[in-house]
């Protein structure tokens, strides 16, 4: 939170208070009515208005074909900060600025009550009254078909710009000022259960970021856990999200892209509140542009290609004929230079767009993994195979096998290769190695690469014994030991397996798996008989080199 005029000590005290005493970042909304006639802020102005006409009866709709954005306010500062967007000359003698505001392509309408008797119910549009709010709401949205809605309400005595995430369809509300004191009906929305929660569809974080950057003395945030107060603020806020959900289908003629509510702290100065409104609405219009328009798509097929040439020419030479021929399309899609006019200046940007070949920014798919995990080939080499990744736009696909640097014994990083199989050589026997693999396309100058795969691990073979030596021989036994050097002899399942047989290969016995330095005794033999001994080795992972074996022949006494 940044509040103008707070020194370091004050900030420290405030932070400590928030940490110790706050349970959420929710502004204290006006949850019940203030006493009728409460004092207005010094900046408030009150204009007499014709109370016999509803807002829908007096709105003058410009025939500019632009979509409308609807804003509403209640107690100050939320009424005063919206005044420039009121098209009612009684409330805004300075003149309506909302028609095609800032050339952005949207009409901005604001509606709010006046408070000639001080805070309370007020008079005019959207009085702080459940029945008046509903009576004004539905005819007005039917008239405006708002593409977006922001309802505003006053929060507590703070500097907050609180964007409400969740709005409720309550059955019980705080009483308003005039009978009937509760909404009729209550809950207002019979299509869903009581206490049903609808969500804001505003670009919440974008508005927070923009207001935070432009108005340092305001504290903008999104309230994701609380609610909007169970009084008129939440009531009208629910109407906004309710209307959005009714018209959220892009095929709906009254399509509504976004609606939501902002609570404004009563301590926010009027200039800062006006600025924050403008920043919020600019952010909203940018978001609407991203959702509504596709420049160059004049036949409404959501692509820009040669099929758009004829409708573009028609829009250029006779916009009325274009609108008649393509009633579901948007003439603004022909405004290629974004100056809100369709004319000769749009021709070159349209041609450039047609000829434009978008860069390939997509890496091959699917991202590779190990089809075959690292597997020993010899005591000094491992082989591994990646799954196949494809890229239709910029082939061929290449693969890069990389030794994970976070393991104890790194191997060797390969080079980019088209082959999905990689063999790493000059490794250490009976040692574990971990690899990852990624793929890339052939985009120039910087190919698109996939993320690295989940690691795969394998171990080289242990050395094969170089021979077998007898330790002792009797008439009924032969004791032997394997010759040779074995790397990492005590790691994992590393070991030797001895077997003995007659010269005609009739098996006699075996030792089972034993340590590499173990002596093995073959007992119960026949005197004067010759026996062939064999020994094989296995690595730390229990893998045996099928080509590795040592043999020797010994004769009992």
N, C-alpha and C positions, 0 to 999 in steps of 0.2 A: 504494500500500500504506500502511495506517495501522496502526502498532503502538504499543500503550500503552507509555509510558515512554521512547520514543525522543526525544532532544533534536534540535535543528536540525542539529548536527554529525553525529550518528549517522545522521539521515535522509539528509544529503548524501553521507556515505560509502556508505550502502546504495544510493542511487540511482546513484552512480558505479560501484559494483560491478556492479549489474544491467546498466547500459549497456555496460560494458566486457566483462563476462564471461559474461552470460547469452545463451543462444541461443534461449530461448523462455520463456513464462510458465507452464511446466509444473512442478507440485510434484514433489518427489523422492519418488515412491511407494515403499512397501516392496516392492521387486521380488524379494527373496529372503527366506528365513526368517531370523528372528532366532534367536540361540542359545536353546535350551530353558531356561526358568527365568530369563529376563531380569527385571530389577526392574520392578515395576509402579509407576505414578504414585502419589503419596501419597493421592489422592482415591479410588483404586480400592477397591471392596468386592467380596468374594467370598462367594457363597452356595452351600452344598451343594445339589445338585439330583439328582433321580432320573434317572440316565443310561439307564435301561432303556426309557423312553418317548420316542418321537419327538415333535416339536412338533405334528404333525398328530394324534397320539393324545391329547394332553392339552388342546388348545385347546377352550375352552368358547365356543361361538358364541351370542351373544345373539340372541334372536328379535325383533329390532326392524326387520328388513327393510331395514336401511341397508347401503350398499356399504362394502366394506372396503379400507383402505389398508395395505400391508405395508411395514415397515421392517426392515432387517437391519443388524447391526454386527459388527465383529471386535475387533481390539485396542483398548485404551483410547486415546482417550476415546470411541470409537464405540460400545462396549457400554454404558458407564456413562451416557452422555448419552441413551440410549434407554430406560433402565430403567423410567421412569414409564409407558411404553407397553407393557410386558410384562404379559400377563394371567396369567403363571405366579406364583402367590403365593410359590413357593420363591425366585424371583429378584427379586420385587417385593413384599416384605411390606407396603409402604406402600399397596398397592392400585392396581389398574388404573384409569387415568384415560381410557383410549382409547375406551370405549363412548360413541358420539355425542359425541366430544370437542368441548368448548366449544359444544355445541349446533349444530355445523356440518353435521350430517347424515351423518357418516362415522364408522365404527369404525376406530381406529388400532391395529394390532398390531405389536409389535416382537419380534424374535428375535435372540439373540446368545449367545455362549459365556461361560462363567466361566473364570478363570485361577487356580486354587488353587495351582499350582506356578510362578507367574510367567508372563511372556510365552512364547508357544510355540503349541502346538496347541490348548490349552484343552480344556474339557469341556462337553458339553451340545449346545445347538442351534447349528448351523452352526459346527462346530469348524474351525480353520484347517487343513482337510484336504479334498482334492478329492472323494474318495468320500463323506465325511460331508456335505459341502455339497450334492452332487447328491441324495443319499438323503433329506435333509431337504427339499430344495427342491420337488420335483415333487409329492409327496403334499400338501404344505402349500398350494401354489398351487391344486391341484385342490380343496381344501377351502374356501379363502377366496375363490376367484374374484376376486382383488384388482383393483379398478378402477384402482389406481395402485400403483407400487412405487418406493421409493428404497432402494438399497443404499448403505451407508456403509463406508468403510475408512480406516485411518490412513495419512496421508501422511508426509512427512519432518518434520524438526525445524523447523517453521515455524508461521505463523499462518494458513495458507491454508484456504479453503473452496472447493475446486476442483471445479467441475462438469464431469465428463468428457463430451465430445461423442461420441467414437468408441471402440467396444469391439470386440475382435478374437476370432475363432474360431481360436485358435492350435493348432498341432500339437505345439509344444514349449513347456513352461512351466518355471518354476523349481520345483525339488523341494520337496515339503512335508515333513512330519515323520515320516510312517509309511508303510511300503510298502503298496501301490504308491505310489511317490513322484510319479507323473504321473497326470493324469486318465485314467479308463477309461470310454469310449473317448477318444482324443485325435486330432484335435480333437473336442470334445464334440458339436458340431452337424453331423450327417452330411448335412443337407439343403443345405448350401452348401459351397463350397471352403474349404480351410485358409486362414487369414488374412483371411477375409471380414470386413468391417467393418459392424457395425450401429450405428445412430445413437440417441442419447438422444432421448426424446420429452418430457422434462420441459419446463416453461416456464422455460428456462434463464436468460434475461436478467431475467425478472421476479423470480426467486429471488435472483439477484445483487443487483439493485437493492434488494430488501426487506432482505436481510441487511446490505448495506452501510449502509443507513439506520439499522438497529436495533442493530447491533453494531459500533461504530467500530473496535474493536481487532482485528477479523477482516478478512482480505483475500480477499473473494469474487471469483471470476472464472470464465469459461468457457474451458476448454482446447479450442481448435478444431484444434490441429495435432498434439498428442502422443497418447499412449495411456495406459492405466491400469495398466501395470506388469508384466504377464505372470506375476503370482502370484495368490493367492486373491482379491485385490480385483478384478482384471480378470475372473477366472473367474466370480465371482458376479455382477459387473456385466453380463457378457455374457449370463448366464442371464436377467437382468431384461429386457434389450432383446430377447432371443430370445423370451421369453414374450409381450412386447408385440406383436411382429410376428406371432406366431401368433394373437393375439386382437385385432387392430387393427380388425376389421370391426365397426361399430356394431350389426350384426344378430347378432353372435355373443353367445350367452347369457353367455359369460365375457368380454365386451368389456373390454379394458384400454385406458384413455385415455392413460396416460403411464407411462414407466419410465425410470430412469436412475441414475447413480452419482455420489456426492459423496465426494471425498477430504478428510479433515480433518487439518490439521496437528497434530502431537503437542504443540506448545506452546500450543495453544488451551486456555484454562482451562475447567474443567468447567462453571461457571455460564454462560460465554459459549457453550460448545458446546450446552448445553441450550437456551439462548435461540435460537441459530441454527437448531436443529432445529425448534423451535416456529414460528419465522418461516417457515422453508422449507415446513413442512407447511401452515401457514395459506395461504401463497401458492399451494401446490398445490391445496388445496380450492377456493379462489376460481377457479382455472383449471378445475377439474373442473366446478364449477357452470356455468360459461359453456359447457361442452361437452355437459352432460348434461340440463339442465332448461330447459323453456320454460313458465314459469308460465301457466296458463290453457289450455294445449293438452291437453285431457282425452281426445281421441279419437286422438291421435298422428298427426295429419296435418301437423304442423309449421307450423300456422297457428292463430290464435285468432280464432274467429268464432262465429256463432250455432249451428253444429253442435256446439260444445262445451258448450252450456247443459245439455242432458239428462245427459251423463256427469258434468258438474260437480255437478248436483243429486244424482245417485246417489252420487258420492264423498262428498258432504256428509252424506247421511242414512244411508248404509250402505257403509262403506269396503270391507268384505269382499265385498259384492256387486259393487262397482266393480272390484275386483281380479279377481274371477272373470269379469266381463263384458269387461274390457279387460286381459287378461293381459300383453300386450306394452307396456302403457302404464305411466307412473309416477304413482303416487298423489300424490307430492310436487308434481306440477304443479298440484294443487288448493290447495296451501299458498300462497295469494296474498300473505300478509303475512310470509312467511318466518320463522314462529315454530316450524316443524317440527310443526305440528298443523293438522289440517283441521277447521274449525269455523265457526260463524257469523261470526267475525271476517273470514273470507275472502270473504264475499259482496260487500260493497261494492267491495273492490279488483277483484274479478272483473267486476262490472258496469262499473266505471270503465274497465277495460281493453277490454271489448267496445265501449264507446261512444267510445273514444279514436280520434281520427283523427290518425295520425302526420303530422308536418309534412313537407312536400316539401323535402328537403334535396339533391335531385339537380338539377344544372344541365341545360339542354337538351343533347340529343345528336343527332348527333355534334358535337363542338366544331368551330366553323366554321374554314374556310380560305378562300383566295381562289379562287372559281370563275373569275373574270376578274381578272387582275392589274391594278393601276392603269394606265390607258390614257389617252393625251391626247385631250381633246375640242377644246381650243383652246390658244392660247398661255398662257392663264391658268386652265385648269381640267383636272381629271383625273376619270375615272369608274372605279369598281371595283365588283365584285359578290362577295358572300360566298356560300359554299355554304349550303344550307338546314339549320337545326337545328330539332328538334321537341321539344315537351314536352307530353305528354298530360295531365299532372296539373294544371298551372297555365299554360295558354296565355293570351295570345299570347306568342310569342318576339320579342324585340327585339334589334337589332344596334347595336354601337357601334364606329365606325371611329375610330382614334386614330393621330395622326402619331407615328412613332417619334421620341423626343426626342434620340436619340443620333446623328442624322444632321446634316449641316452646315446644310441648309435645311429646317427644320420647316415643315409645312403647317398645316392647321387641324384641330383635333379636332372631330368631329361631335357630334351629340346622339343619344340612344337613339331608334331608329326601327324600325318594323316592316318597312320595305322593305329587301330584301337589297342594293339598289344605292345607292351613295353617290357624290355628285359634290362634289368640293372645288373651290372657286372662289377668285378673287382671288390667284392664285399668280403666281410669277415665270416669264417665258418661258424655255424651254430649260433647265429646272432639274429635277434629280432629287429625288423625294420618296419616302419610305418609310412604309408604313402597316402597322398590325396591326388585327385585328378580333376581337371577342368577342361572345358572345350571353348573354342572361339570360331567365329566365322571369318570371312575374308574381306571384310570392309576395310577400305583404305581411307585414311592412313592409320586409323586406330580400330582394330577389330573389336567386336562385342564379345565379351567373355562371360561364361557362366560362373557362378560361385564354385569354390572348391567342394568336392564331394565329402561325404562322411569318410573318415580315414579307414584304410584297410591295412592289416598287419600280417606279416609272414616271416618265417625264419629260414635261413640257409641250412643245408645239410651239415651235419657234423662229419669230420674226417672218417674215412674208412680205415680200419686197422691195416697196418702195413704187413702184418704177419701174425703167426701164433707160435709161441715158444713154450716148450715143456719145462715145467718146474721140477717135477719128480715123476718117476715111472716105477710101478711095481708089477707083479704078475697079475693083479686084479684091478689096478687103477692107474689113471694118468691124470696128473695135475698140470694145467696150462694157464697161460696169461697172454693177453693180446699185446702186440707191439704197436707202437705208433704214438703220435701226439694228438690230443683231443682238446679242442678249444671249448672253454666254458663247460668243463666236464660235469659240474654239479648243478647246472642250470636246468630247471624244469624236469622233463622226462628223459634227459640225456642218459644213454646207457648202451650196453653191449648184450648180444644174445649169442651164446655158444650152442652148437649142436654137434653130435657125433654119430657116425654111421659106419657100417661095414663098407668095404670097397665096392660091393655090388649095390651100394646106396640104400641098403636096408637100415632104416633109422634105429638107433639104440637109445638115445637120450638127449636131454637139453638142460640148459642151466636156468631158463627163464631170463628175464631182463635183470642185468646186474650192473653195478658201477663200472666205469671204464678202467679202474685200477684193480678190479677184483681178480683173484685167482679162482679157477673153477676146477673141481675134481670130478672126473668121470669114474665111478666105481662100479663093482660087479662085473668087471670085464673078464675075458677068457685069456689065460696065459698063452703067450706066443702068438696072439692074434693082432693083426694090423687094423687100425681104425683111422678114418678120415675125420678131422675136426674142421668145422666151419664157424666163422664169426661175422656178424653184421652189426652195424651201429644205428642208433636213432638219435635225432636231434632233440632239442628242448621241447618241441611241439609234438614229439612222438612220431615223427616222419622218418622213414627209412629210404635211403637211396637204393633203388632197385638194382643199380649196376654195381653197388659196392659190397664186396665180400672178400674175406681172406680165408685161405685153407691151408692145412698142414696134415701130414700123415705120421702117426706114431704107432710103435709096436710094443705090446706089453712084454715083460720078461718071461 
